[in-house]
Structure formats: structure tokens, C-alpha cells
Amino acid sequence: MTEHECGLLGRLVREPLVHFLVLGAGVFVLQALVNPGAVTRRTTQIDVGPDELAWITTTWLQQYRRPPSESELRGLVDDYVRDEVLYREALAMGLDRDDIIIKRRMVQKMGFLTEDAATERPATRAELERFFTANPERFGGWSYSAADAAATDMVQRGYAGGVAMGSDLPARAGSGAPTFMLWAARDPNSAPLQRMQIVKGWLDASGQTHEQVFDVDCADGGQPAAGTNRCPDNGATVDTTTCVFTEDKGDAELAAFWTDPAFDATQSAFYYVRVLENPTCRWSTWESIRTGLAAPADLAPTLQERAYTSPIWYTPAN
């Protein structure tokens, strides 16, 4: 063998793609020995079409806020194909059987499906309007009442008596603070809601900016504490060994009527709504369970997912 041929062979031995192909071939041979019929029963084709590329690109955009470059997209497609190969081989070898984490996750998903099926009924027009125009929804005005916020036609009253999120609240000729009607519904694929907040920001006379957070609705019948404007802890927990969260804590919907207790008509201000779920596992905890590796010590094992609305802006008349 010549020196050139030896060098070429050495490079091939060190090539990661060769390692992957050899590993895949080994898994395939092992499966053929363990379960000979499975090799002929399942497909060996992996399609990466427009739908898969769109999903890959969208996932990247959500994380990095930009489209992937050509080389990055090639790498993402390679990762997708590799994961699909290993996933199919794992299913064929029955690695999903007798796995308590997979079992509990499937039970949780079936629980969502059966719960939806058991409670399925035609929605009223008011319910449809509330769902499709507000999730979460928020209206601001000068004359809303608690009765407006509790009414089944809250959305119609919101548009008739004020402005929706993302709008400018016109200055009021007389006195009085702005009032807000709020409503949010749980994501059926995630944890129950824990609290609803209004975040207020304003500009004082010296040009300094300020922000203050008000808890305005608490799950499980809690009330914001006077002085701190904070909801009590509702006791929701997460099993960080399985990532199963408590379903008996938190609410499916939160709604509130709120008046700014410290409104100053001479100050520019904004108001937006933030809704927090009960705690769930952070991505690093999911990865630790999946891989069997220890989670990073500098990351908390859980977090609270949240949703935000666009703000309502107030500008003084002058």
C-alpha cells in the first residue's frame, strides 16, 4: 500500500460520517439478528420535503430570530435525518417499551384528548368571539365596570367602550383612572395558569422611566396581597425525574377587572398583560432525562412559561 493510500485510509477512519454509517450498519445488523422480520416490515426511506423543511426553518427562527444560512440548513437537515434514523431503529428494537417517562408522557397526552372529547359541545357565539379575539385579551377604557368584565358579551363591550391591546388610549377630558378588562385561557398542551399580571410603565416629570407589576388574578381562589400586589403560591409542583406536573393546581381560565390605583393624567404610560403558567420542566431537565446525563448545575430545573399582550399606550392631552 502506498503512502498516499495509507493517508487516505487514515482520513476515512477519522471521518465522523464514516463512524455514523458504521454505527448505523451495526444497529441494523443487530436488529436483523434480534428480530429478523422487522427489517423487511418497515420502510428505509426518509423524506425531507417542503413540510419538513418548513418545520425545521420555523423552529430555527423561533430560537435565533433569523433564518438559517445555507450551510446551517444543511446541518439541520443532517441532524433531522440522523435523529429519524435512530428514532426508527429505537422503535423497531422496542426501546420505547417499559420506559416510565415515555409511558407517563403518553398517558398525559391521552388525558388531554379524553378530557377534550368528554367535554366537547358546540361553542356559543360569545365563547367563540372570546377565544378567537382574546388569548389572552385585554381592553382599556375610561368607563368599564366589573359587570362588563363578567358579561358573556365582554368582547363587544370592550370594543364599544374602549380600545384593545396594541392601541392608544385617548386622553380623558375629566378626572378618573383608566379601567381594564382581562381574560386568558390555558394552552391545552401545557400546564394550568397560575396568575395574571398587569405591567405598568410610566415616564415621570424628570424623564425617568419606571415599571411596576400588579398581580390582578390568582388561580385556586387566591387574592393578591395588599401592599405587594402578589398572588400567594398555589402549591403547584413538578416531578423533575419525569417532568410530570400537578394538574389539580391552577386554573383553565383567568379573568379580571382592574383600575390603575396610582394613575397620573400628566404622565405618559403603557400597560400590558402577562400570564404565567404553573412551573414546568426547563428544556435542560428534559434533555437530562432523555440522555441520562446530569443537568447543568447553573440552570434551574423548572421555569414558568408565560404569555404577553401588546401594550395599551396612554399619552397626556398636552
C-alpha positions in Angstrom: 0.0 0.0 0.0 1.4 3.4 -1.0 1.9 6.3 1.4 -0.9 8.2 -0.4 -3.3 5.3 0.1 -2.3 5.0 3.8 -3.1 8.7 4.3 -6.4 8.4 2.5 -7.4 5.4 4.7 -6.4 7.3 7.8 -8.6 10.2 6.9 -11.5 7.9 6.3 -11.1 6.2 9.6 -11.2 9.6 11.4 -14.2 10.9 9.4 -17.3 11.3 11.7 -19.7 10.4 8.8 -17.9 7.1 8.4 -18.4 6.5 12.2 -22.1 7.2 11.9 -22.5 4.9 8.9 -20.7 2.1 10.6 -22.8 2.6 13.8 -26.0 2.6 11.7 -25.0 -0.6 10.0 -24.2 -2.2 13.3 -27.6 -1.3 14.7 -29.2 -2.6 11.6 -27.4 -5.9 11.7 -28.1 -6.3 15.4 -31.8 -5.7 14.8 -31.8 -8.2 12.0 -30.4 -10.8 14.4 -32.8 -9.9 17.3 -35.9 -9.5 15.2 -35.4 -10.7 11.6 -38.9 -9.9 10.4 -38.8 -6.3 11.4 -36.2 -5.3 8.8 -38.5 -6.2 6.0 -41.6 -4.7 7.6 -40.5 -1.1 8.0 -39.6 1.5 5.4 -36.0 2.6 4.9 -36.9 5.8 3.2 -36.7 9.2 5.0 -38.5 12.1 3.2 -37.4 15.6 3.8 -39.9 17.6 1.8 -41.3 21.1 1.9 -43.3 20.4 5.1 -40.2 19.1 7.0 -38.1 22.0 5.7 -40.7 24.5 6.8 -40.8 22.9 10.3 -37.0 22.9 10.6 -36.8 26.5 9.4 -39.6 27.7 11.7 -38.0 26.0 14.7 -34.7 27.8 14.0 -36.4 31.1 13.5 -38.2 30.9 16.9 -34.9 30.2 18.6 -32.5 32.6 16.8 -34.9 35.2 15.3 -33.3 34.8 11.8 -33.5 32.3 9.0 -30.7 29.7 8.9 -27.9 30.1 6.3 -27.5 27.5 3.6 -24.8 25.7 5.5 -26.8 25.8 8.7 -29.8 24.4 6.9 -27.8 21.5 5.5 -26.6 20.8 9.1 -30.1 20.9 10.4 -31.3 18.5 7.7 -28.5 16.1 8.5 -29.4 16.3 12.2 -33.1 15.6 11.3 -32.2 12.6 9.2 -29.9 11.2 11.9 -32.5 11.6 14.6 -35.1 10.0 12.4 -32.8 7.0 11.7 -32.1 6.5 15.4 -35.7 7.0 16.3 -37.0 4.4 13.9 -34.3 1.9 15.0 -35.2 2.5 18.6 -38.9 1.8 17.9 -38.0 -1.3 15.9 -35.9 -2.6 18.8 -38.7 -1.9 21.3 -36.8 0.7 23.3 -40.0 2.6 23.9 -41.5 -0.3 25.8 -41.3 -0.4 29.6 -40.0 3.2 29.7 -41.8 5.0 32.5 -41.1 8.5 31.1 -42.5 7.7 27.7 -45.4 5.9 29.3 -46.3 8.9 31.5 -46.0 11.4 28.7 -48.4 9.3 26.5 -50.8 9.0 29.4 -50.7 12.7 29.9 -51.4 13.3 26.2 -54.3 10.8 26.2 -55.7 12.6 29.3 -55.8 15.8 27.3 -57.6 14.1 24.4 -60.1 12.3 26.5 -60.8 15.4 28.6 -61.5 17.4 25.4 -63.7 14.6 24.0 -65.7 14.3 27.2 -66.4 18.0 27.5 -66.9 18.6 23.8 -70.0 20.6 22.9 -70.9 23.3 20.4 -69.5 26.7 21.4 -71.7 29.7 21.8 -71.1 32.8 19.7 -69.8 34.7 22.7 -67.4 31.9 23.6 -66.0 31.8 20.0 -65.6 35.5 20.0 -63.8 35.5 23.3 -61.5 32.6 22.2 -60.5 33.9 18.8 -60.2 37.5 19.6 -58.5 37.1 23.0 -56.0 34.6 24.1 -55.0 36.5 26.2 -57.2 39.5 25.6 -57.2 42.9 27.2 -59.3 46.1 26.7 -58.6 49.5 28.2 -61.0 52.4 28.6 -62.4 55.0 31.0 -65.8 53.7 31.9 -65.7 49.9 32.1 -67.2 48.2 35.1 -66.8 44.8 36.8 -70.2 43.8 35.3 -68.7 44.5 31.8 -65.8 42.2 32.5 -68.1 39.4 33.7 -70.6 39.7 30.9 -70.8 37.0 28.2 -70.5 39.7 25.5 -67.4 41.2 27.1 -65.6 41.4 23.7 -68.4 43.5 22.2 -68.4 45.8 25.3 -64.6 46.0 25.1 -64.6 47.4 21.6 -67.6 49.6 22.2 -66.3 51.2 25.3 -62.5 51.5 24.9 -59.5 50.1 22.9 -57.9 46.7 22.5 -54.3 45.7 23.1 -51.8 47.4 20.8 -53.9 50.6 20.7 -53.6 54.2 22.1 -55.9 55.1 24.9 -57.2 58.6 24.1 -56.8 61.2 26.9 -59.8 61.8 29.0 -61.3 65.3 29.4 -62.4 64.7 33.0 -60.9 63.0 36.0 -60.6 59.3 36.8 -58.2 56.4 36.2 -58.3 54.0 33.2 -60.0 50.6 33.7 -59.0 47.3 32.1 -60.9 44.1 31.3 -58.6 41.0 31.1 -59.1 37.4 30.1 -56.8 34.5 29.2 -57.2 30.7 28.6 -54.9 27.8 29.2 -52.9 26.2 26.4 -54.4 22.7 26.4 -50.9 21.2 25.7 -49.3 22.9 28.6 -49.7 23.5 32.4 -52.6 25.3 34.0 -52.5 29.0 34.6 -51.2 30.3 37.9 -51.6 34.1 37.8 -52.4 37.1 35.6 -50.5 40.4 35.8 -50.6 43.9 34.5 -47.2 45.5 33.9 -47.3 49.3 34.0 -44.6 51.6 32.8 -44.5 55.4 33.0 -42.4 58.5 32.5 -42.1 60.9 35.4 -41.6 64.7 35.2 -37.8 64.4 35.2 -37.8 62.0 32.3 -37.1 58.9 34.3 -38.8 55.6 33.4 -40.5 53.3 35.9 -42.2 49.9 35.9 -44.5 48.2 38.4 -46.0 44.7 38.3 -49.5 44.1 39.6 -51.0 40.6 40.1 -54.6 41.0 39.2 -56.0 37.5 39.2 -54.8 34.4 41.1 -55.5 30.8 40.5 -57.2 28.5 43.0 -59.2 31.3 44.6 -56.2 33.3 45.8 -56.2 37.0 46.2 -53.3 39.5 45.6 -51.8 40.6 48.9 -52.3 44.2 49.9 -49.1 46.2 49.7 -47.2 43.7 47.5 -49.9 43.1 44.8 -48.6 39.5 44.7 -50.6 36.2 44.5 -49.9 33.5 47.1 -48.0 30.4 45.9 -50.7 27.9 44.8 -48.5 24.9 45.6 -48.1 23.6 42.1 -45.1 21.2 41.7 -43.2 19.3 39.1 -41.6 15.9 39.4 -38.2 16.7 37.9 -37.4 12.9 37.4 -40.3 12.6 34.9 -41.4 16.2 34.2 -45.0 15.4 35.1 -46.6 18.5 36.6 -49.6 18.7 39.0 -53.0 19.0 37.2 -55.0 19.8 40.3 -53.5 23.2 40.9 -54.0 26.3 38.7 -56.9 27.4 36.5 -58.0 26.8 32.9 -59.0 30.5 32.6 -58.2 33.7 34.4 -60.2 37.0 34.2 -60.0 40.3 35.9 -61.3 43.9 36.1 -58.6 46.3 37.2 -58.3 50.1 37.7 -54.9 51.8 37.9 -54.6 52.7 41.6 -51.8 55.4 41.1 -52.8 57.0 37.8 -51.4 60.4 37.0 -53.0 62.0 34.0 -49.9 64.1 33.4 -47.6 61.1 32.8 -47.2 59.1 29.7 -47.7 55.4 30.4 -48.2 51.9 29.0 -50.0 48.8 30.2 -49.6 45.2 29.1 -50.8 41.9 30.4 -48.6 38.9 31.4 -50.0 35.5 32.2 -47.9 32.8 34.0 -48.4 29.1 33.9 -47.6 26.7 36.8 -44.0 25.5 36.8 -42.9 23.0 34.2 -39.5 21.4 33.3 -36.8 23.5 31.7 -35.5 22.2 28.4 -32.2 21.2 30.1 -34.2 18.9 32.5 -35.9 17.2 29.6 -32.6 16.6 28.0 -31.1 15.3 31.2 -33.9 12.7 31.4 -33.6 11.8 27.7 -29.8 11.3 27.8 -29.3 10.2 31.3 -26.7 12.9 31.8 -26.6 15.4 34.7 -28.4 18.7 34.1 -26.2 21.9 34.1 -25.8 22.9 37.7 -26.2 26.6 36.9 -29.7 26.2 35.4 -32.8 25.9 37.5 -34.6 22.6 36.8 -38.0 24.3 36.2 -39.4 27.5 34.8 -42.8 29.2 34.3 -43.9 29.7 30.7 -45.7 33.0 30.1 -47.7 34.9 27.5 -47.6 38.7 26.9 -50.0 41.0 25.2 -49.1 44.1 23.2 -49.3 47.3 25.4 -52.0 49.9 25.5 -50.4 53.3 25.4 -51.6 56.5 27.2 -50.3 59.9 26.2 -51.4 63.1 28.1 -53.5 65.6 26.3 -50.7 68.2 26.3 
